[in-house]
Structure formats: C-alpha cells, structure tokens
C-alpha cells in the first residue's frame, strides 16, 4: 500500500520543515506549498490524501483556498485540517462550517497533530471502503 | 591654490574609495556569514528536529558540541521552533536550552551594561521558558531602563509559571514605574491562575491598578473571579463598578443577570452603559424590558449600548427594538432606528416593498411609515435615490414626501 500523501500549506518555512520531519518520520509522503495560490494549484494537481492548511498566507488566505477546494467537485473530497494562530471561536466555527475536517490552533502539540492527522486519514479510508 | 584644491580632491576621492571598499567588504563578509549559517542550519536542523520530535534523551548526544557560529545556529533553530509548539516537544526545547548552556549564557547577558543586550536576553529567556531563569527575570523588573523592565514583565508573562504571576501583580502596585494597562495585558494572557492571584491581592492594589485589574479579570473569563466582580458592582468608585459590569458580561454567565439589572439603574452613566452591554451578552429574556427602558436614558452611550444589547439578543431583542420605534421618547426612537439600520432589518423591509405578496408589501409599508414618523430618514432617503428597482424607489419617494407621514 502506498503511503498517504499530505500537503502542508504554510508560508512559514520553519513550520513546514518541522511538519515534514514529524510526518515523514511516520511514513507519510509530504508535499509543500508556501502560499495560498501554490497551495490550491498543488492540491488541484496532486490530489493529496490530506491537506494541512494555514489561514494567513500571501496571495490567497486559507479560507479562500478552502472555499475553492470545496467548491470544485474534483477537490471537494480532499480532507483539510486548518492550522492557525487564529484562535477565536468564530474563526474556528467558520473554518469547520466551510468544510474543514479539523482545526488545530498554533502553538500546537506535535503528538496531538499526528493523532488528528491519523484520525482523519483513517476515517477517509474507512469511507472509501 | 589650484594645487591645494587638487590635493583636497585627491584626499576626498581616496576617502570615498576607502569607504566604498569598506562597505563592499562588509557586505561580502555578511553574505559569507549568512551563507555559512544557512549551511550549518541545513546540516544540523534535521537532527535538532528529530530530537524535538522525541528522538533520544538529550540533544547534546545527537550533535557534536556546538561552538562559535554553530552554537548560535542551534539556539536559533530551537527558538524558531519554540514559537509554534507546545506540550512535550516544547518541553524538550526547554530541556535542550538548559542542557546546552543557553539559559546560563542568557542569564549572564541580563547583567550586560548595554540595555538592549539585557532586553534581548530577557526575550530569549522568555522563549526558552526555563523555570531556572525566572528569579533572574524577576530581578530584571527592577532595571533602571523602563523598556528593559517591560520586556522582563512580558518575559514573565510568556513563561506561564506561577512564580511569575506575583511579581507582575506587585508591579501593579507601583504605578510610577509601570503602566497598569500593559501589566493587565500581560496578566490577561496568563489564564485563570493569574485571575486567582489577582482576586487574592485585589484589596492591596492602588485604585488606578484596580480598574485595570478588573478588566483583566474579565478578559481571562475566569468564573472564579465572579464573586469579587459582583461585589465590585457596589464599589464607591464608578469606574470600578463600570469595569466590573463589563467584565461580568465577558465571563457571560446568565446567572449574573439580576445583579446587572440593578447596575443598569446605577446613578453613574458609565455603569449603566456597561451593564446594558453586558446584559445584551447574557441574553436573558428578563433583560429585554429594562434594556428597552434604557433606550430612553439621557446619556447617548447608554442608549447605544442598550440598543446594541437588544440587537445581540436575537429575535426577542429585535422585536423590542421594532416596538421602540414608536416610543414617545425621541432618543429611544432614534437609538432603535439606528440599531435596526445597522442590523439590516430596515433593508429587509425595503426589499419587501417589491414582494409579489400584497400582505408582505403592506407590512413593509407600515414598518417604513413608522421609521419616517420616528424622524430618522437618512438611510431611507439614500435608498430611495439608489435602489436598483424603480418600483421600490417610487414607493419610498412617495412615503418620504413631506406631509405623507405625520410624526
């Protein structure tokens, strides 16, 4: 079975490198995007199994990317976990109601992030069966 | 004369050439340093990240002892990652900073004669979050330079240890050296433990600091502060009463409603204004009528907050605002119309003027006539001039024509 592919979309290269190490050590294949525009393009072409999406990014913010992903039939099935410093209730509710599968507030606990990633991927594979 | 001039020009030219060479060399050196630092980072970062993610007991065991620029880069990588992590990974960063001697080094830097070096050390120590440095940062709060003192206070706030709360509360007691608002900001970020300590020390605080402390209790939203805040609704100082009402609204327990209903009749208008705002947040039906009454308050701020309070109470509150359009009191009418405008209710009725359903149109006409009678027609006049549908523009212009509706 091929490893699950996860797209990490964050303009902060330190965070990207951290998540790449964290998840590739656990057998996942990682794709990266450094801004909103790139995030959408990579998601559209590569159709990852999961996307970790930052909200504050250059060119297009995360909400905008999420909206377009969920609108297009070919990308609407990609599960998304939002990762953001935005921790207000209304932002979390907005993200989830726009179709995100989970919301992780920065600063985050790395083990918790791995557990959430695993849970979303397991749910998706169960649904696919 | 011309020889002297030529010599001066030669000297000037020489100085310029030397200066340019110095700038070029300096830039080249800086670029070389940056490239070297980037190379070192590329080499070391994977091992540091493995350690942060749980590999090995000590970072020192995964790296050769870092020296010179390597030492700087390792600290930089650790603190860069500390920005967005919490939990076990974050604790491992703190352990590495202690183990590799970065905490000790920065504590020494707290005694540097240059103030900006001391301030920088406080910031780095805050990011390291080592409890071993807490006492030294507390001592830095007595620094002679205000900026250093404030950075020390912020560092204590970020350390999130119980030992760092008390000195911050003590800082409240010296308003000549500390800005109470900035200290309150820092304490607000420290969560319920800071609220507990504030409640305990409240009686010892000077009056100016008390106002900021009451605000801080609301921002922390700790229910454990509720007893004190309710008591403060009867404080002799009106600012304290007002801030206590505001903070109770932020905590948001509907059980505070009876206490806030008393405050909405307080003799001081800032208290009434804050109580009206808080009651709107709590959303209890028994607050609707008192808030409707508060629309008639002689102070505009109270009226605005009462109207906003009603608006945030959903359907019940909006119905009360619609009822207030016909109030005898002119202030109440205007506050109600302004808030209904802001909530988009007025526009909803305007749209219904084009409805195919005659009853809907009649209802909309009746509502708009009430607005005209309330003598607040600016928004309607603008809509009458700009609305996309001619039918709506015509109807609005007719209602707005002088003599059409009697006040």
Interface residues (C-beta under 8 A of the other chain):
Chain A: X12 X14 X15 X17 X18 X21 X22 X25 X106 X107 X108 X109 X110 X111 X112
Chain B: X45 X46 X49 X50 X52 X53 X80 X81 X83 X84 X85 X86 X87 X88 X89 X90
